[in-house]
């Protein structure tokens, strides 16, 4: 439809295109700023909603609608769902319900832009900018972002409306409209193409409402374009599924099937949908009535589409499973590398922060198990256990690399100040966990030396090492639990244990000197003994560092 803007072939046509592009840019930016503000303000609640998703399809639909209404983009929600599925945090049945709900949530934007607030735009911009720039509390700044985004969104709509007002006088545009009028399939293709280009069904809906405000189009023409919008918005999710596992690809295809099916079902019913919308009592001028009717048509279509297809969501999943079969090789999952984080989740930083915490907890658990394995190898003189420690250490190093790269990306997103502090502290936690892994690796190397040289430790020395290790592993475990639960009580307990570990190390050094003087152990055995207690003491320090992130 916008192609017709170039029809007059003069400078005014170029000015019109530039003004429309500027308005569209403002609209999309305003939508993003408002979505970021809403997301950061209700982030913890939104994260809790996602974590409570069950196989209940209605709850999934409500979740999808809520999250999309908050972040102002069904495409972003679907991309996030693809990321969740790729990380194994959501199954296809849950994903299907959330995707259906996302289509409902995206209708909120269309409804908002029908409100008559053009005269209030300067007030929204002024208040929003003031709160954003001068607000001292993070919450105040996020409210400022919401108000500012709201104002910028409507400013963009105003630009688009003014840019498109000459269109109704353009012969080429009039001819194009005449071609679309009555040709629902061509209207659908137009909506599909427009949305695929701008990557936002809300933006396409905004353009339609903007055209309606100029009196250039009627409801009968807008409805088929709306149907095409729903198909065009699938492009974003399909692109985002490139490079994911097959299950995540299935989630993107489910989005496509659902939206295509809905469009095909309603395509023959366009006149019925127009009739149903016309029954809704709307006041205002003829132009205002058409604007609101387009928004209502968008809402009715998406709600009805979900109601009709929700009972068949398992069938849709079954069809996709047939289209994209999974082989036995695809089913194998040894979780080498990160498991819970995904670049697609960066679209919603609040969720990404929560998932990164889960990945940190997973890394901590791997480190804890490896530390136990290293001590067991030392006690049993086991070469096979030493090799397992080395293999686990490779995973720890890989997790450190991938988490650090992800945290850098996360720190560059639009996140609230308190969450930025969390991300900053995560860099330190990753480093401390990796260092604990290094010390486990050191103990494994000392074990290899002990085995190769056939060294024997006295029962007293082994008992002392076991005692110190028990405190050390307790500190590591409690620090991970404190991080997982955000439990300050456990964090303070780690600090207490670390003091105990320091005292034990001094006692063991004194005991070692006594044994050397009494000839109970030799210098080589003593060197390994001192190295192990030194490694255990350093592990206690790193566990305390992790605990301090919770205390602070």
C-alpha positions as CSV (number, residue, x, y, z in Angstrom):
1,X,0.0,0.0,0.0
2,X,2.8,2.4,0.9
3,X,4.3,1.8,-2.6
4,X,1.6,4.1,-3.9
5,X,3.2,7.0,-2.0
6,X,5.8,7.4,-4.8
7,X,3.1,7.8,-7.4
8,X,3.2,11.5,-8.0
9,X,6.8,11.5,-9.1
10,X,7.7,14.9,-7.7
11,X,9.5,16.5,-4.7
12,X,6.3,16.4,-2.7
13,X,6.1,12.6,-3.0
14,X,9.7,12.3,-1.7
15,X,8.8,14.6,1.2
16,X,5.8,12.5,1.9
17,X,7.9,9.3,2.0
18,X,10.5,10.9,4.3
19,X,7.8,12.2,6.6
20,X,6.2,8.8,6.7
21,X,9.5,7.1,7.4
22,X,10.3,9.5,10.2
23,X,6.8,9.1,11.7
24,X,7.1,5.3,11.5
25,X,10.6,5.5,13.1
26,X,9.2,7.6,16.0
27,X,6.2,5.2,16.4
28,X,8.5,2.1,16.6
29,X,11.0,3.9,18.9
30,X,8.2,5.1,21.2
31,X,6.7,1.6,21.3
32,X,10.1,0.3,22.3
33,X,10.8,2.9,25.0
34,X,7.3,2.4,26.5
35,X,7.8,-1.4,26.4
36,X,11.2,-1.2,28.0
37,X,9.8,1.0,30.8
38,X,6.8,-1.3,31.4
39,X,9.0,-4.3,31.3
40,X,11.5,-3.0,33.8
41,X,8.8,-1.7,36.1
42,X,6.9,-5.0,36.2
43,X,9.9,-7.2,35.5
44,X,9.9,-9.3,38.6
45,X,6.1,-9.9,38.2
46,X,6.6,-10.8,34.5
47,X,9.4,-13.2,35.4
48,X,7.2,-14.9,38.0
49,X,4.4,-15.2,35.5
50,X,6.7,-17.0,33.1
51,X,8.0,-19.3,35.8
52,X,4.5,-20.4,36.7
53,X,3.6,-21.5,33.2
54,X,2.1,-25.0,33.2
55,X,0.6,-27.2,30.6
56,X,-2.7,-25.4,31.2
57,X,-3.4,-23.8,27.8
58,X,-5.6,-21.0,29.2
59,X,-2.9,-19.9,31.6
60,X,-0.4,-20.0,28.7
61,X,-2.7,-17.8,26.6
62,X,-3.1,-15.3,29.4
63,X,0.7,-15.3,30.0
64,X,1.3,-14.6,26.3
65,X,-1.3,-11.8,26.3
66,X,0.1,-10.2,29.4
67,X,3.7,-10.3,28.4
68,X,3.0,-9.0,24.9
69,X,0.9,-6.1,26.4
70,X,3.9,-5.2,28.6
71,X,6.6,-5.4,26.0
72,X,4.4,-4.1,23.2
73,X,5.4,-6.6,20.6
74,X,4.1,-10.1,19.7
75,X,7.2,-10.7,17.6
76,X,9.4,-10.1,20.6
77,X,7.3,-12.4,22.7
78,X,7.5,-15.2,20.1
79,X,11.2,-14.7,19.7
80,X,11.5,-15.0,23.5
81,X,9.4,-18.2,23.4
82,X,11.7,-19.6,20.7
83,X,14.6,-18.9,23.0
84,X,12.9,-20.6,26.0
85,X,12.1,-23.7,23.9
86,X,15.7,-23.7,22.6
87,X,17.0,-23.6,26.2
88,X,14.6,-26.5,27.2
89,X,12.6,-24.3,29.6
90,X,9.3,-24.6,27.8
91,X,7.8,-27.5,25.9
92,X,5.9,-27.1,22.6
93,X,2.4,-27.3,24.1
94,X,3.2,-24.5,26.5
95,X,4.9,-22.5,23.7
96,X,1.8,-22.9,21.5
97,X,-0.5,-21.4,24.1
98,X,1.8,-18.5,24.8
99,X,2.1,-17.7,21.1
100,X,-1.7,-17.7,20.8
101,X,-1.9,-15.3,23.7
102,X,0.7,-13.0,22.2
103,X,-1.6,-12.3,19.2
104,X,-4.2,-11.0,21.7
105,X,-1.7,-8.9,23.6
106,X,-0.5,-7.1,20.5
107,X,-4.0,-5.6,19.9
108,X,-3.4,-3.3,22.9
109,X,-1.2,-1.0,20.8
110,X,-3.8,-0.6,18.1
111,X,-6.4,0.3,20.8
112,X,-4.1,2.8,22.4
113,X,-3.4,4.8,19.3
114,X,-7.2,5.4,18.7
115,X,-7.3,7.5,21.8
116,X,-7.8,11.2,21.2
117,X,-4.7,12.6,22.9
118,X,-3.0,14.6,20.1
119,X,-3.2,17.8,22.2
120,X,-1.6,16.1,25.2
121,X,1.5,14.9,23.3
122,X,3.7,17.8,24.5
123,X,2.6,17.1,28.1
124,X,3.5,13.4,27.8
125,X,6.8,14.3,26.3
126,X,7.6,16.9,28.9
127,X,6.7,14.9,31.9
128,X,8.3,11.8,30.5
129,X,11.6,13.5,29.7
130,X,11.6,15.3,33.1
131,X,11.1,12.1,35.1
132,X,13.7,10.2,32.9
133,X,16.4,12.8,33.2
134,X,15.9,14.1,36.8
135,X,14.2,11.1,38.5
136,X,16.4,9.9,41.4
137,X,14.7,6.6,42.0
138,X,14.9,3.8,39.4
139,X,11.1,3.3,39.6
140,X,10.6,7.0,38.8
141,X,12.8,6.8,35.8
142,X,11.0,3.7,34.5
143,X,7.6,5.6,34.8
144,X,9.2,8.4,32.9
145,X,10.2,6.0,30.2
146,X,6.6,4.7,29.9
147,X,5.2,8.2,29.7
148,X,7.9,9.4,27.3
149,X,7.5,6.4,25.1
150,X,3.7,6.9,25.1
151,X,4.3,10.5,23.9
152,X,6.8,9.6,21.2
153,X,4.5,6.8,19.9
154,X,1.6,9.3,19.5
155,X,4.0,11.9,18.0
156,X,5.0,9.3,15.4
157,X,1.3,8.6,14.7
158,X,0.8,12.3,14.2
159,X,3.7,12.5,11.8
160,X,2.3,9.5,9.8
161,X,-1.2,11.0,9.7
162,X,0.1,14.3,8.4
163,X,2.4,12.6,5.9
164,X,-0.4,10.5,4.5
165,X,-3.1,13.2,4.4
166,X,-2.4,14.1,0.7
167,X,-2.8,10.5,-0.3
168,X,-6.5,10.7,-0.9
169,X,-5.8,13.2,-3.6
170,X,-3.2,11.0,-5.3
171,X,-4.6,9.4,-8.5
172,X,-2.1,6.5,-8.2
173,X,-3.1,5.8,-4.6
174,X,-6.8,6.1,-5.5
175,X,-6.3,3.5,-8.3
176,X,-4.4,1.2,-5.9
177,X,-7.2,1.4,-3.4
178,X,-9.7,0.6,-6.1
179,X,-7.6,-2.5,-7.0
180,X,-7.6,-3.6,-3.4
181,X,-11.3,-2.9,-2.8
182,X,-13.2,-6.2,-2.9
183,X,-10.0,-8.2,-3.5
184,X,-9.5,-9.7,0.0
185,X,-6.6,-11.9,-1.1
186,X,-4.6,-9.0,-2.5
187,X,-5.4,-7.1,0.7
188,X,-4.0,-10.0,2.8
189,X,-0.8,-10.1,0.7
190,X,-0.4,-6.3,1.1
191,X,-0.6,-6.6,4.9
192,X,1.8,-9.6,4.9
193,X,4.4,-7.6,2.8
194,X,4.1,-4.5,4.9
195,X,4.5,-6.3,8.2
196,X,7.4,-8.4,6.9
197,X,9.2,-5.3,5.9
198,X,8.6,-3.2,9.1
199,X,8.8,-6.3,11.4
200,X,5.9,-5.1,13.5
201,X,2.1,-5.9,13.1
202,X,1.5,-3.0,15.5
203,X,3.2,-0.6,13.1
204,X,1.2,-1.8,10.2
205,X,-2.0,-1.4,12.2
206,X,-0.8,2.1,13.1
207,X,-0.3,2.9,9.5
208,X,-3.9,1.7,8.7
209,X,-5.3,3.8,11.5
210,X,-3.3,6.7,10.2
211,X,-4.7,6.2,6.7
212,X,-8.2,6.0,8.2
213,X,-7.6,9.3,9.9
214,X,-7.1,11.0,6.5
215,X,-10.3,9.4,5.2
216,X,-8.3,7.5,2.6
217,X,-9.5,4.0,3.5
218,X,-12.6,2.3,4.9
219,X,-13.0,-0.7,7.3
220,X,-13.8,-3.2,4.4
221,X,-10.4,-2.5,2.9
222,X,-8.5,-2.5,6.3
223,X,-9.7,-5.9,7.5
224,X,-8.0,-8.1,4.9
225,X,-4.8,-6.1,5.4
226,X,-5.1,-6.9,9.2
227,X,-5.3,-10.6,8.3
228,X,-2.1,-10.3,6.3
229,X,-0.4,-8.5,9.2
230,X,-0.7,-11.6,11.4
231,X,1.1,-13.7,8.8
232,X,3.8,-11.1,8.2
233,X,4.7,-10.9,11.9
234,X,5.8,-14.5,11.8
235,X,8.9,-13.6,9.7
236,X,10.7,-12.3,12.8
237,X,10.3,-15.6,14.7
238,X,11.2,-17.6,11.7
239,X,14.4,-15.7,11.3
240,X,15.2,-16.0,15.0
241,X,14.9,-19.8,14.8
242,X,17.8,-20.0,12.5
243,X,20.6,-21.8,14.3
244,X,18.4,-23.2,17.0
245,X,17.6,-26.8,17.8
246,X,14.7,-28.6,16.0
247,X,12.3,-28.0,18.9
248,X,12.8,-24.3,18.8
249,X,12.3,-24.3,15.0
250,X,9.0,-26.1,15.7
251,X,7.9,-23.2,17.9
252,X,8.5,-20.7,15.1
253,X,6.6,-22.9,12.6
254,X,3.7,-23.3,15.1
255,X,3.5,-19.5,15.1
256,X,3.3,-19.5,11.3
257,X,0.7,-22.3,11.1
258,X,-1.5,-20.7,13.8
259,X,-1.5,-17.3,12.1
260,X,-1.9,-18.6,8.5
261,X,-4.8,-20.9,9.7
262,X,-6.5,-17.9,11.3
263,X,-6.2,-15.8,8.3
264,X,-7.5,-18.5,6.0
265,X,-10.5,-19.1,8.3
266,X,-11.5,-15.5,8.4
267,X,-10.6,-14.6,4.8
268,X,-14.1,-15.7,3.5
269,X,-15.7,-14.1,6.6
270,X,-14.3,-10.6,6.0
271,X,-17.8,-9.2,5.4
272,X,-19.1,-11.0,8.5
273,X,-16.3,-9.5,10.6
274,X,-17.0,-6.0,9.2
275,X,-20.7,-6.5,10.1
276,X,-19.9,-7.6,13.6
277,X,-17.6,-4.6,14.2
278,X,-20.3,-2.2,12.8
279,X,-22.6,-3.5,15.6
280,X,-20.3,-2.0,18.2
281,X,-21.6,1.4,19.3
282,X,-18.8,4.0,18.5
283,X,-19.2,7.8,18.8
284,X,-17.3,10.5,17.0
285,X,-16.8,11.7,13.5
286,X,-16.9,9.3,10.5
287,X,-13.1,9.2,10.4
288,X,-12.8,8.6,14.2
289,X,-15.4,5.8,13.9
290,X,-13.4,4.0,11.2
291,X,-10.2,4.4,13.2
292,X,-11.7,2.7,16.3
293,X,-13.5,0.1,14.2
294,X,-10.1,-1.0,12.7
295,X,-8.7,-1.4,16.3
296,X,-11.8,-3.3,17.3
297,X,-11.6,-5.6,14.2
298,X,-8.0,-6.3,15.1
299,X,-9.1,-7.3,18.7
300,X,-12.1,-9.4,17.6
301,X,-10.2,-11.3,14.9
302,X,-7.3,-12.2,17.3
303,X,-9.5,-13.2,20.2
304,X,-11.9,-15.3,18.0
305,X,-8.9,-16.9,16.2
306,X,-7.5,-18.0,19.6
307,X,-10.9,-19.2,20.9
308,X,-11.4,-21.2,17.7
309,X,-7.9,-22.8,17.5
310,X,-7.0,-23.2,21.2
311,X,-9.0,-26.5,21.5
312,X,-6.8,-27.9,18.6
313,X,-3.4,-26.7,20.0
314,X,-2.3,-30.3,20.5
315,X,-3.3,-31.1,16.9
316,X,-1.1,-28.2,15.7
317,X,1.8,-29.5,17.7
318,X,1.3,-32.9,16.2
319,X,1.3,-31.6,12.7
320,X,4.5,-29.7,13.3
321,X,6.1,-32.8,14.8
322,X,5.3,-34.6,11.6
323,X,6.7,-31.8,9.4
324,X,9.9,-31.5,11.5
325,X,10.7,-35.0,12.7
326,X,13.3,-35.5,15.4
327,X,15.9,-38.3,15.1
328,X,17.5,-40.2,17.9
329,X,20.7,-38.1,17.4
330,X,18.7,-34.9,17.9
331,X,17.3,-36.3,21.2
332,X,20.7,-36.8,22.7
333,X,21.5,-33.9,25.0
334,X,24.6,-33.9,27.1
335,X,24.3,-30.2,27.9
336,X,27.8,-29.2,26.8
337,X,27.8,-25.5,27.1
338,X,25.1,-23.2,28.5
339,X,21.6,-24.6,28.9
340,X,19.4,-21.7,30.2
341,X,20.6,-18.6,28.3
342,X,19.8,-17.7,24.7
343,X,20.4,-14.5,22.7
344,X,16.7,-14.4,21.8
345,X,16.0,-13.8,25.5
346,X,17.9,-10.5,25.3
347,X,14.8,-9.0,23.8
348,X,13.4,-9.1,27.3
349,X,16.4,-8.3,29.6
350,X,14.4,-9.0,32.8
351,X,13.9,-12.6,31.8
352,X,17.4,-12.8,30.5
353,X,18.8,-11.8,33.9
354,X,16.7,-14.5,35.6
355,X,17.9,-17.1,33.1
356,X,21.5,-16.0,33.6
357,X,21.2,-16.6,37.3
358,X,19.9,-20.1,36.6
359,X,23.0,-20.7,34.4
360,X,25.2,-19.4,37.2
361,X,23.6,-21.8,39.7
362,X,24.1,-24.6,37.2
363,X,27.8,-23.6,36.8
364,X,28.1,-23.6,40.6
365,X,26.6,-27.1,40.9
366,X,29.1,-28.4,38.3
367,X,32.0,-26.8,40.2
368,X,30.8,-28.2,43.5
369,X,30.5,-31.8,42.1
370,X,33.9,-31.5,40.5
371,X,35.4,-30.4,43.8
372,X,33.9,-33.4,45.5
373,X,35.2,-35.6,42.7
374,X,38.7,-34.2,43.0
375,X,38.8,-34.9,46.8
376,X,37.4,-38.4,46.2
377,X,40.1,-39.1,43.6
378,X,42.8,-37.9,46.1
379,X,41.5,-40.2,48.9
380,X,41.1,-43.2,46.6
381,X,44.2,-42.7,44.5
382,X,41.9,-43.0,41.4
383,X,43.3,-42.1,38.0
384,X,39.9,-42.6,36.4
385,X,38.4,-40.0,38.8
386,X,41.2,-37.6,38.0
387,X,40.4,-37.8,34.3
388,X,36.7,-37.1,35.1
389,X,37.8,-34.0,37.0
390,X,39.8,-32.8,33.9
391,X,36.7,-33.4,31.7
392,X,34.4,-31.4,34.0
393,X,36.9,-28.6,34.2
394,X,36.6,-28.2,30.4
395,X,32.9,-27.7,30.9
396,X,33.5,-25.1,33.7
397,X,35.8,-23.1,31.4
398,X,33.3,-23.3,28.5
399,X,30.5,-22.1,30.8
400,X,32.7,-19.2,32.0
401,X,33.5,-18.1,28.4
402,X,29.9,-18.3,27.2
403,X,28.5,-16.7,30.3
404,X,30.9,-13.8,30.1
405,X,30.1,-13.2,26.5
406,X,26.4,-13.3,27.3
407,X,26.8,-10.9,30.3
408,X,28.5,-8.4,28.0
409,X,25.6,-8.5,25.6
410,X,23.1,-8.3,28.5
411,X,24.9,-5.3,30.0
412,X,24.4,-3.4,26.7
413,X,20.6,-3.8,26.8
414,X,18.1,-1.4,28.2
415,X,17.8,-2.6,31.8
416,X,16.9,-0.9,35.1
417,X,19.7,0.3,37.3
418,X,19.2,-2.3,40.0
419,X,19.4,-5.0,37.4
420,X,22.5,-3.5,35.9
421,X,24.1,-3.9,39.3
422,X,23.0,-7.5,39.4
423,X,24.6,-8.1,35.9
424,X,27.8,-6.4,37.1
425,X,28.0,-8.6,40.2
426,X,27.4,-11.7,37.9
427,X,30.7,-11.0,36.2
428,X,32.5,-11.4,39.5
429,X,30.5,-14.5,40.4
430,X,31.4,-16.2,37.1
431,X,35.1,-15.5,37.8
432,X,35.0,-16.8,41.4
433,X,33.2,-20.0,40.3
434,X,35.8,-20.5,37.6
435,X,38.6,-20.0,40.1
436,X,37.0,-22.7,42.4
437,X,37.0,-25.0,39.4
438,X,40.7,-24.2,38.8
439,X,41.5,-25.2,42.4
440,X,39.6,-28.5,42.0
441,X,41.8,-29.1,38.9
442,X,44.9,-28.3,41.0
443,X,43.8,-30.9,43.6
444,X,43.4,-33.4,40.7
445,X,47.0,-32.6,39.5
446,X,48.3,-33.1,43.1
447,X,46.5,-36.5,43.1
448,X,48.2,-37.5,39.9
449,X,51.6,-36.7,41.5
450,X,50.7,-38.6,44.6
451,X,49.7,-41.7,42.5
452,X,52.8,-41.5,40.3
453,X,55.2,-41.1,43.2
454,X,53.3,-43.7,45.3
455,X,53.2,-41.3,48.3
456,X,51.5,-42.3,51.5
457,X,49.8,-39.8,53.8
458,X,49.4,-40.6,57.5
459,X,46.0,-41.2,58.9
460,X,46.2,-38.0,60.9
461,X,47.0,-36.0,57.8
462,X,44.2,-37.5,55.8
463,X,41.7,-36.9,58.7
464,X,42.8,-33.3,58.9
465,X,42.4,-32.8,55.1
466,X,38.9,-34.4,55.2
467,X,37.9,-32.1,58.1
468,X,39.0,-29.0,56.2
469,X,37.4,-30.2,53.0
470,X,34.1,-30.7,54.7
471,X,34.0,-27.1,55.8
472,X,35.2,-25.9,52.4
473,X,32.5,-27.9,50.4
474,X,29.9,-26.6,52.9
475,X,30.9,-23.0,52.2
476,X,30.7,-23.6,48.4
477,X,27.3,-25.3,48.6
478,X,25.9,-22.6,50.9
479,X,27.2,-19.8,48.7
480,X,25.4,-21.4,45.7
481,X,22.2,-21.8,47.7
482,X,22.5,-18.2,48.9
483,X,22.8,-17.0,45.3
484,X,19.9,-19.2,44.1
485,X,17.6,-18.2,47.0
486,X,18.9,-14.6,47.5
487,X,19.3,-15.7,51.1
488,X,21.4,-13.3,53.2
489,X,21.3,-15.6,56.2
490,X,23.1,-18.4,54.3
491,X,25.5,-15.8,52.8
492,X,26.5,-14.7,56.3
493,X,26.9,-18.3,57.3
494,X,29.5,-18.7,54.4
495,X,31.5,-15.8,55.8
496,X,31.5,-17.5,59.3
497,X,32.6,-20.8,57.8
498,X,35.4,-19.1,55.8
499,X,36.8,-17.7,59.1
500,X,36.8,-21.2,60.4
501,X,38.6,-22.5,57.3
502,X,41.3,-19.8,57.8
503,X,41.9,-20.9,61.4
504,X,42.0,-24.6,60.3
505,X,44.6,-23.8,57.7
506,X,46.9,-22.2,60.3
507,X,46.4,-25.2,62.6
508,X,47.2,-27.7,59.9
509,X,50.4,-25.8,58.9
510,X,51.5,-26.0,62.5
511,X,50.6,-29.7,62.7
512,X,52.5,-30.3,59.5
513,X,55.7,-28.7,60.9
514,X,55.4,-30.9,64.0
515,X,55.1,-34.1,61.9
516,X,58.1,-33.0,59.8
517,X,60.1,-32.5,62.9
518,X,59.0,-35.9,64.3
519,X,59.8,-37.6,61.0
520,X,56.2,-38.8,60.5
521,X,56.1,-37.5,56.9
522,X,58.7,-36.5,54.3
523,X,59.2,-33.3,52.5
524,X,57.5,-34.4,49.2
525,X,54.4,-35.5,51.0
526,X,54.5,-32.3,53.1
527,X,54.6,-30.1,50.0
528,X,51.5,-31.8,48.5
529,X,49.8,-31.5,51.9
530,X,50.5,-27.7,52.1
531,X,49.4,-27.2,48.5
532,X,46.0,-28.9,49.1
533,X,45.2,-26.9,52.3
534,X,46.3,-23.7,50.4
535,X,43.9,-24.6,47.6
536,X,41.1,-25.3,50.0
537,X,41.7,-22.0,51.8
538,X,41.5,-20.2,48.5
539,X,38.3,-22.0,47.6
540,X,36.8,-20.7,50.8
541,X,37.8,-17.1,49.8
542,X,36.1,-17.4,46.4
543,X,32.9,-18.9,48.1
544,X,32.9,-15.9,50.4
545,X,33.2,-13.6,47.4
546,X,30.0,-15.2,45.9
547,X,28.2,-14.9,49.2
548,X,29.2,-11.2,49.4
549,X,27.3,-10.4,46.2
550,X,24.1,-11.4,48.2
551,X,25.1,-9.5,51.3
552,X,25.8,-6.4,49.3
